[in-house]
Amino acid sequence: MIQIDYKSDKPIYEQIIQQFKLNIVKGIFKEGDKVISVRKMASILDITPSTVSKAYAELERQGVIETIRAKGTYIAGSGLQAQDISMEKVRKNLLDELIELKHAGVGLEQVQSLVRELYDSI
């Protein structure tokens, strides 16, 4: 369920975070589902446990997962709330990509269509 692109420029821990959120949005991970241990996830993905631990810590900080002492880690009830997202960061990243698209000659209608297609696919 978690797929890592080892050739990507994006750090592996960020890919894990993104994959968790995508799986929640798609309904693959549901509220209350048990999250597999750091060691097991690291073994499955063939990466170091510290990388998984870093991803899990950030997911917990964002409220996506929660750890209950002596019981384990679970998908949190509310998940990531919209107000937790740094809109300024999103705006900057989106602006960077839009500049590249406009420079490549891609029109507004194509960009809107692409965004709609990608949004609907998740």
Secondary structure, DSSP 8 states (H G I E B T S, - for coil): -----TT-SS-HHHHHHHHHHHHHHTTSS-TT-B---HHHHHHHHTS-HHHHHHHHHHHHHTTSEEEETTTEEEE-SS-S-GGGS-HHHHHHHHHHHHHHHHHTT--HHHHHHHHHHHHHH-
